[in-house]
Amino acid sequence: MRDEATGRVGELMFLGEWDDSDARPPRSRRLAFIRPLGGGCEWCTAPECVTELPAYERPDAGGQYCAHRAIGQRDGKTHCRDCAAQIYL
């Protein structure tokens, strides 16, 4: 799946109503959670920003995905410089 808001590509993990219990007052909002291909920290986006990848871009068809080859430190955490995924070492 592609997040059209950021251009990032990942695996859709959740799409639906999410209860934000940290909000005051608690509220529910519609969100999509996407995890980078190959693993990493999920991000959320508006459901209308999520689109399916064309067949030729999918990893199982030889499409490109990030292998996290360029890593660096940001805010005291390790991240991929190419796709911004947080790397857990």
C-alpha positions in Angstrom: 0.0 0.0 0.0 1.1 3.6 -0.6 0.5 6.5 1.7 -0.2 9.2 -0.9 0.3 11.9 1.8 3.9 11.0 2.2 4.7 8.7 -0.7 5.9 6.0 1.7 5.1 2.3 0.9 4.2 -0.4 3.4 1.9 -3.1 4.6 -1.6 -2.1 5.8 -1.9 -3.3 9.3 -5.2 -1.7 10.4 -7.9 0.4 8.7 -10.9 1.5 10.8 -12.1 3.4 13.8 -9.4 3.9 16.4 -10.2 4.9 19.9 -7.8 7.6 21.1 -8.0 7.1 24.8 -5.2 9.7 25.4 -7.4 12.5 24.0 -9.4 14.5 26.4 -12.3 13.8 26.1 -11.5 10.4 24.6 -12.6 10.2 20.9 -12.7 7.9 18.0 -11.2 8.6 14.6 -10.9 6.8 11.4 -7.2 5.9 10.6 -5.0 3.6 8.6 -1.9 2.2 10.2 0.9 1.1 7.8 4.2 -0.7 8.6 7.2 -0.3 6.3 8.0 -3.3 4.1 10.7 -5.3 5.8 9.7 -4.1 9.2 10.0 -0.9 11.2 7.8 1.6 13.1 4.2 1.9 11.9 2.8 5.3 11.0 -0.8 6.4 10.6 -2.6 8.3 7.9 -6.1 9.2 6.8 -7.8 6.2 5.1 -8.4 8.3 1.9 -4.7 8.6 1.5 -4.1 4.9 1.2 -3.9 3.4 -2.3 -3.0 -0.1 -3.5 0.3 -0.4 -5.3 0.2 -1.3 -9.0 1.1 -4.9 -9.6 4.5 -4.0 -11.1 5.5 -2.2 -7.9 4.7 -5.0 -5.5 7.7 -6.7 -3.9 6.4 -10.2 -4.9 6.6 -9.0 -8.6 10.1 -7.6 -8.2 9.1 -4.2 -7.2 11.3 -2.0 -5.0 11.1 -1.9 -1.3 13.5 -0.5 1.3 16.2 -2.9 2.6 17.3 -0.3 5.2 20.9 -0.2 4.0 21.5 3.5 5.0 21.0 3.9 8.7 21.7 6.9 11.0 20.8 8.4 14.3 17.9 10.9 14.7 16.5 12.0 18.1 18.6 9.4 19.8 17.1 6.5 17.8 18.3 4.6 14.8 16.4 5.2 11.5 16.7 4.3 7.9 17.9 7.4 6.0 16.0 6.2 2.8 12.5 5.4 4.2 12.6 7.0 7.7 11.6 3.7 9.4 12.9 3.3 12.9 15.3 0.4 13.2 15.3 -1.8 16.3 18.8 -3.3 16.8 
